[in-house]
Amino acid sequence: MNRQNHAKRWPVMFALATALMCSCGLPRCAVGEESPKGTAAPKPSKELPLAGEVFSVQNHTAFLIRPGPGAVSHETPWVWYAPTLPGLPGPEERWMFEQFTKTGLAVAGIDVGESYGSPKGRALYTAFYKELVVKRGLSKTPCLLVRSRGGLMLYNWAVEHAASVACVAGIYPVCNLSSYPGIQNACGAYGLTAEQLQAKLAEHNPIDRLAPLAKAQVPLYHIHGDSDTVVPLEKNSGEVALRYRQLGGVMTLNVIKGQGHNMWPGWFQCQELVDFVIAQAHKGPPGKAAADSGK
């Protein structure tokens, strides 16, 4: 299938997948799902855009693509990608990943299921972070790269670990549970009814939880289309930009005219986004330059 036909069919496939996977009851690939007791967990496998290691963290499939020869061997800077669901990251991310690894960055991620940013998903992310930092020698401050609903997943982890985040870069990221997938569809992943999740929304909705990132001086960069009907610009990246700047945070919002939630190549070959991530990865923890200048 060529890229043009794929782009035309993608919204239909997205809608079908959402209808199948997003009910108030926990989906079959729900976060925290493990093998039945007494059975060996299947060996993890995953097709990646670039060659890398596939392994398990708490019975969830994870991957690590290390940078090329000559990269630093201790506290390797890295890009943390989400969502890492079946088929993701896909071939679309290959160009970006090549740019990252060529400049000494590793790329990694873990499949936490359709967590929608739930506490169980966040706990798995913490276990994954410790695995990569403590056991595999990666930097304590990864750059987060979120695509679509990966925004819910990693933003909700990031606000609880702001000192451990170098930056956040997003490709039409979901940042508002009310916008997508909607409270009725997200509640099952949280183990709550729709009414309970609505009452606790401010505790779990990224747009309401940005203050720790702003305080930690974590820079943000989003690329989003003004014709996105699946993840509307104004309710997601636009609202993040408004609130983050009011909190004193720094954010770049790159609005693409006439583009929606699709597979347009420009989303995945955005030099400005790649340059932003690489620069932040090599700069070190946010606020370091300001702290050093005050010595």
Order of alpha helices (4+ residues) and beta strands (2+ residues): alpha-beta-beta-beta-alpha-beta-alpha-beta-alpha-beta-alpha-alpha-alpha-alpha-beta-alpha-beta-alpha-alpha-alpha
